[in-house]
């Protein structure tokens, strides 16, 4: 078997694959700082990755959340014979009940998971090269649990789409935008009129405005408000508050303050007036796609004018006018998402065993995720599961 026969050491070389594979070396790195230079180089234009895989976002998650959860970095860097990096896989290693599982960093906070790839290498990759990539992990990992992967990103196939796969548990609503298209092509004129009518009530407020947070003070102020209001909103909906988990607030604050070009690693869009914050949407952008990560809206009477929908209209128009081609509203099919997003991103999960123990684990993980997906797609089962969670949670 290729994976078992090829590279086995921390820094490995496979003469057997050298003719078929461009991968000459694979390094396994357990210290994020050691990988930073290569990681940032692979974020430059001309590479294939989603904005959820930026160093400043995942580095912040690992320091604040992953470390507390017992996940340790396992960063895979493959290079060619000239030492040029071909890919960086930002994995985290978790151990439980004697099973060693490698997942993508970011946990429940990343909508999309991918490696960072040299685009030319990614376009021509073969299954034998994936074998070469994973072989050095055999003595450290039992199973790769690679969830929520996009099949394509910006019209290029994700190299991991070559792996055995199944549909992800949850869908991700997507709005495709035609560059230079009229406003009505992304939000219908009738929906725009309804939102305009609601917004008239808000426009009467002193200092009413839409803006993107650009200063550290703005970012900190909006996040202070978010972390006060969001727990109340989630309690109303009887949902667990993921933002209260250890390290999560620290992670989000760090990524929202980290600079990226003219914006931030996580950008915060807000509707405000002089007296209060009315709504925010925060997300990641990469020049072609804006992906939302978290949002909430005011507890005041102004909530009845649909400020979240009004803010989303501003965001969609902002990115469309800048030539963006798509926008997504994150995992889950909440009703408001379908008001804007008529399509779905094609996302998949892969469970890849690297040891005999991993084979059983991969089968169990695959079956469990398949079952969860069936429940999510069956409204009766989904409602029952939600009621049970509320009763016993």
SEKOLDREN-125664 format. One line per 5 residues: their letters; for each residue x, y, z of C-alpha. Coordinates in Angstrom, 1 decimal, padded with zeros to 4 digits, m for minus. Example, Ala and Ser with C-alpha at 12.3 -4.5 7.8 and 13.67 -1.06 7.14 Angstrom:
! SEKOLDREN-125664
AS = 012.3:m004.5:007.8 | 013.7:m001.1:007.1
! end
This chain:
! SEKOLDREN-125664
XXXXX = 000.0:000.0:000.0 | 001.5:003.3:m001.0 | 000.8:005.2:002.2 | 002.4:002.5:004.3 | 005.4:002.0:002.1
XXXXX = 006.4:005.6:001.5 | 007.7:008.3:003.9 | 007.8:007.5:007.6 | 010.0:010.1:009.4 | 009.5:013.6:010.6
XXXXX = 011.2:015.0:007.5 | 010.8:012.4:004.8 | 011.9:011.7:001.3 | 010.5:009.1:m001.0 | 012.7:007.9:m003.8
XXXXX = 010.0:005.5:m004.9 | 007.6:008.4:m005.6 | 010.1:010.9:m006.9 | 009.3:010.3:m010.6 | 005.6:010.3:m010.1
XXXXX = 005.4:013.0:m007.4 | 006.7:016.5:m007.2 | 006.8:016.1:m003.4 | 010.4:015.7:m002.4 | 010.2:016.5:001.4
XXXXX = 007.4:016.6:004.0 | 007.9:018.3:007.3 | 005.7:017.9:010.3 | 005.8:020.9:012.6 | 004.3:021.2:016.1
XXXXX = 005.2:024.9:016.7 | 003.1:027.4:014.8 | 005.8:030.0:015.0 | 008.1:027.7:013.0 | 005.6:027.5:010.2
XXXXX = 004.8:031.2:010.1 | 007.1:032.3:007.2 | 005.9:029.5:004.8 | 002.3:030.0:005.9 | 002.3:033.7:005.2
XXXXX = 004.0:033.1:001.8 | 001.2:030.8:000.9 | m001.3:033.5:001.6 | 000.1:035.7:m001.1 | m001.9:036.1:m004.4
XXXXX = m001.6:033.1:m006.7 | m002.2:030.5:m004.1 | m005.3:028.4:m003.3 | m006.8:028.7:000.2 | m009.9:030.1:001.9
XXXXX = m009.7:033.2:004.2 | m010.5:030.9:007.1 | m007.0:029.4:006.8 | m005.0:032.7:007.3 | m002.2:032.4:009.8
XXXXX = m003.6:035.3:012.0 | m007.0:033.6:012.3 | m005.9:030.0:012.9 | m002.9:031.0:015.0 | m005.2:033.0:017.2
XXXXX = m007.6:030.1:017.5 | m004.9:027.7:018.4 | m003.4:029.9:021.1 | m006.8:030.8:022.7 | m009.1:027.8:022.0
XXXXX = m007.2:024.8:020.6 | m004.6:024.8:023.3 | m007.3:024.8:026.0 | m009.2:022.0:024.2 | m006.0:019.8:024.2
XXXXX = m005.5:020.2:020.4 | m001.9:020.5:019.5 | m000.6:021.9:016.2 | 000.4:019.3:013.5 | 001.3:021.4:010.5
XXXXX = 002.2:019.5:007.4 | 004.5:021.3:004.8 | 005.4:019.6:001.5 | 008.2:020.9:m000.7 | 009.6:020.1:m004.1
XXXXX = 013.2:019.2:m004.8 | 014.1:023.0:m004.9 | 012.5:023.4:m001.4 | 009.6:025.4:m002.8 | 006.6:024.9:m000.6
XXXXX = 003.8:023.1:m002.4 | 001.2:023.0:000.4 | 000.7:023.6:004.1 | m002.0:021.6:005.9 | m003.0:023.4:009.1
XXXXX = m004.0:020.3:011.2 | m004.6:020.0:014.9 | m004.0:016.7:016.7 | m006.5:015.5:019.3 | m006.2:012.3:021.4
XXXXX = m009.1:010.6:023.1 | m009.6:007.0:024.3 | m006.3:006.1:022.7 | m007.3:007.4:019.3 | m005.2:010.0:017.6
XXXXX = m007.3:012.2:015.3 | m006.0:015.0:013.0 | m008.5:017.7:012.1 | m008.3:021.1:010.5 | m007.6:023.9:013.0
XXXXX = m010.4:026.3:013.8 | m013.0:023.9:015.3 | m016.6:025.1:015.0 | m015.5:028.7:014.0 | m014.4:028.0:010.4
XXXXX = m017.1:027.5:007.8 | m014.7:026.1:005.3 | m011.6:024.0:005.8 | m008.8:023.6:003.3 | m005.0:023.4:003.0
XXXXX = m003.0:026.3:001.6 | m001.8:025.3:m001.9 | 000.6:026.3:m004.7 | m002.2:026.8:m007.2 | m000.3:025.1:m010.1
XXXXX = 000.6:022.1:m008.0 | m003.1:021.9:m006.8 | m004.4:021.9:m010.3 | m002.3:018.9:m011.4 | m002.2:016.8:m008.2
XXXXX = m002.6:013.1:m008.4 | m003.8:010.5:m005.8 | m000.2:009.2:m005.5 | 000.9:012.7:m004.3 | m001.8:012.7:m001.6
XXXXX = m000.4:009.3:m000.5 | 003.1:010.9:m000.3 | 001.6:013.8:001.7 | m000.1:011.7:004.3 | 002.5:008.9:004.6
XXXXX = 004.7:010.7:007.2 | 001.7:011.0:009.5 | 001.3:007.2:009.8 | 003.2:006.9:013.1 | 001.5:009.9:014.7
XXXXX = m002.1:009.9:013.5 | m004.8:007.1:013.4 | m007.4:008.9:011.3 | m007.8:012.2:009.4 | m011.2:013.8:010.2
XXXXX = m011.4:016.4:007.5 | m014.8:018.1:007.6 | m016.6:021.0:005.9 | m014.3:021.2:002.9 | m015.4:023.1:m000.2
XXXXX = m015.2:021.0:m003.4 | m014.0:024.0:m005.3 | m012.7:027.5:m004.4 | m012.7:030.3:m006.9 | m013.3:027.9:m009.8
XXXXX = m010.4:025.6:m008.9 | m010.9:022.1:m007.5 | m009.9:021.5:m003.9 | m007.1:018.8:m004.2 | m008.8:016.9:m001.3
XXXXX = m011.8:016.3:m003.5 | m009.8:013.3:m004.7 | m010.3:011.7:m001.3 | m013.2:009.4:m000.4 | m016.0:011.8:000.6
XXXXX = m019.5:012.2:001.8 | m021.8:015.3:002.0 | m021.2:017.5:005.0 | m023.7:017.4:007.9 | m024.9:021.0:007.3
XXXXX = m025.3:023.0:004.1 | m024.0:026.5:003.5 | m026.3:029.0:001.7 | m024.5:030.9:m001.1 | m025.2:034.0:m003.1
XXXXX = m023.5:034.1:m006.5 | m023.0:037.7:m007.7 | m022.5:038.7:m011.3 | m019.6:041.3:m011.5 | m021.1:044.5:m012.8
XXXXX = m024.6:043.2:m012.6 | m027.6:045.4:m011.7 | m028.6:045.6:m008.0 | m031.8:043.7:m008.8 | m029.7:040.7:m009.9
XXXXX = m028.5:040.0:m006.4 | m031.5:041.3:m004.3 | m034.9:041.5:m006.0 | m036.4:045.0:m006.4 | m039.5:044.0:m004.4
XXXXX = m037.3:042.8:m001.5 | m035.3:046.0:m001.7 | m038.5:048.1:m001.5 | m039.6:046.2:001.6 | m036.3:046.8:003.3
XXXXX = m036.3:050.5:002.3 | m039.7:050.9:003.8 | m038.5:049.4:007.1 | m035.3:051.4:007.0 | m037.2:054.7:006.9
XXXXX = m038.0:054.2:010.6 | m034.3:053.8:011.4 | m033.1:056.7:009.2 | m035.0:059.0:011.5 | m032.5:058.2:014.3
XXXXX = m029.8:060.8:015.0 | m026.4:059.7:013.6 | m027.9:056.6:011.8 | m025.2:055.0:009.6 | m023.8:051.9:008.0
XXXXX = m020.0:051.4:008.3 | m017.1:049.0:008.3 | m015.1:049.2:011.6 | m011.6:050.5:010.7 | m010.1:051.7:014.0
XXXXX = m009.0:049.5:016.9 | m011.4:051.6:019.1 | m014.3:050.9:016.8 | m013.6:047.2:016.7 | m013.2:047.0:020.5
XXXXX = m016.4:049.0:021.1 | m018.5:046.8:018.7 | m017.2:043.6:020.2 | m017.9:044.8:023.7 | m021.5:045.3:022.6
XXXXX = m021.6:041.9:020.8 | m020.4:040.0:023.8 | m023.1:041.7:026.0 | m026.0:041.1:023.6 | m025.2:037.7:021.9
XXXXX = m025.6:035.6:025.1 | m029.0:037.1:025.7 | m030.1:036.4:022.1 | m028.8:032.8:022.2 | m030.6:032.2:025.6
XXXXX = m033.8:033.4:024.0 | m033.4:030.8:021.2 | m032.4:028.1:023.8 | m029.2:027.6:021.9 | m025.8:026.9:023.6
XXXXX = m023.6:029.9:023.7 | m020.4:028.9:021.9 | m019.0:032.4:022.5 | m018.8:031.7:026.2 | m016.5:028.7:025.8
XXXXX = m013.0:029.1:027.2 | m010.8:031.3:025.0 | m013.4:032.0:022.3 | m013.8:035.7:023.1 | m010.0:036.2:023.2
XXXXX = m009.7:034.4:019.8 | m012.3:036.6:018.2 | m011.0:039.8:019.6 | m007.4:039.0:018.4 | m008.5:038.1:014.8
XXXXX = m010.8:041.1:014.6 | m007.9:043.4:015.5 | m005.3:041.7:013.3 | m004.7:044.0:010.2 | m005.1:042.7:006.7
XXXXX = m004.6:045.1:003.8 | m007.1:047.9:004.3 | m009.3:045.8:006.6 | m008.9:043.1:009.3 | m008.6:039.4:009.3
XXXXX = m012.2:039.4:010.5 | m014.1:042.5:009.3 | m017.0:043.9:011.3 | m019.9:045.7:009.5 | m022.3:047.7:011.6
XXXXX = m025.5:049.7:011.6 | m025.5:052.3:014.3 | m027.1:055.5:015.5 | m025.7:058.0:018.1 | m027.5:056.1:021.0
XXXXX = m026.9:052.5:020.2 | m025.4:049.8:018.0 | m028.3:048.4:016.0 | m026.8:045.3:014.3 | m023.5:043.8:013.3
XXXXX = m022.3:041.2:010.9 | m018.6:040.0:011.0 | m016.9:037.8:008.5 | m013.8:037.1:006.3 | m013.1:038.4:002.8
XXXXX = m010.5:037.6:000.2 | m011.2:039.8:m002.8 | m013.7:037.4:m004.4 | m015.8:036.0:m001.5 | m017.2:037.4:001.7
XXXXX = m018.2:034.8:004.3 | m020.0:035.7:007.5 | m018.9:034.3:010.9 | m021.1:035.9:013.5 | m023.8:038.5:013.9
XXXXX = m026.5:039.9:016.3 | m028.8:042.8:016.6 | m030.2:045.2:019.2 | m032.5:044.3:022.1 | m034.3:047.6:021.8
XXXXX = m037.6:048.4:019.9 | m035.5:049.0:016.8 | m035.2:045.3:016.4 | m038.7:045.1:014.8 | m037.5:046.9:011.7
XXXXX = m035.3:044.0:010.6 | m031.9:045.7:011.1 | m030.0:042.5:010.3 | m031.6:042.2:006.9 | m031.0:045.9:006.2
XXXXX = m027.4:045.5:007.2 | m027.0:042.4:004.9 | m028.3:044.5:002.0 | m025.6:047.1:002.6 | m022.9:044.4:002.8
XXXXX = m024.0:042.6:m000.3 | m024.0:045.8:m002.3 | m020.7:046.9:m000.9 | m018.9:043.7:m002.0 | m020.7:043.5:m005.3
XXXXX = m019.6:047.0:m006.1 | m016.0:045.9:m005.4 | m016.2:043.1:m007.9 | m016.8:040.2:m005.5 | m018.3:037.2:m007.1
XXXXX = m020.0:035.5:m004.1 | m021.1:035.8:m000.5 | m022.1:033.2:002.0 | m023.9:033.3:005.3 | m022.2:030.5:007.0
XXXXX = m023.3:027.0:008.0 | m027.0:026.3:008.6 | m030.2:027.1:006.7 | m031.9:029.7:008.9 | m034.9:031.4:007.2
XXXXX = m033.1:034.8:006.8 | m030.3:033.2:004.9 | m032.7:031.9:002.2 | m034.0:035.4:001.7 | m030.6:036.3:000.1
XXXXX = m029.0:033.0:m000.9 | m030.7:030.8:m003.4 | m027.8:028.4:m004.0 | m025.6:026.2:m001.7 | m021.9:025.7:m001.5
XXXXX = m020.9:022.1:m002.3 | m019.1:021.0:000.9 | m017.9:017.5:001.9 | m016.3:015.5:004.7 | m013.5:012.9:004.4
XXXXX = m012.5:010.4:007.0 | m009.1:008.9:006.0 | m007.7:006.0:008.1 | m003.9:005.9:008.4 | m003.7:002.8:010.8
XXXXX = m005.8:m000.3:011.4 | m007.2:001.4:014.5 | m008.1:004.3:012.4 | m010.1:002.2:010.0 | m012.7:001.4:012.6
XXXXX = m012.7:005.1:013.8 | m013.2:006.3:010.2 | m016.1:004.0:009.7 | m017.7:005.1:013.0 | m017.2:008.9:012.2
XXXXX = m018.5:008.5:008.7 | m021.7:006.7:010.0 | m022.2:009.2:012.8 | m022.0:012.2:010.4 | m024.2:010.5:007.9
XXXXX = m026.8:010.0:010.6 | m026.6:013.6:011.8 | m027.1:014.8:008.2 | m030.2:012.6:007.9 | m031.6:014.2:011.1
XXXXX = m030.8:017.7:009.9 | m032.6:017.0:006.6 | m035.7:015.5:008.2 | m037.7:018.2:009.9 | m039.6:015.9:012.3
XXXXX = m036.4:014.2:013.4 | m034.6:017.6:013.7 | m037.4:019.1:015.9 | m037.4:016.0:018.1 | m033.6:016.2:018.5
XXXXX = m033.8:019.9:019.4 | m036.5:019.3:022.0 | m034.5:016.5:023.5 | m031.4:018.7:023.7 | m033.4:021.5:025.4
XXX = m034.9:019.0:027.8 | m031.6:017.4:028.9 | m029.2:020.2:028.1
! end
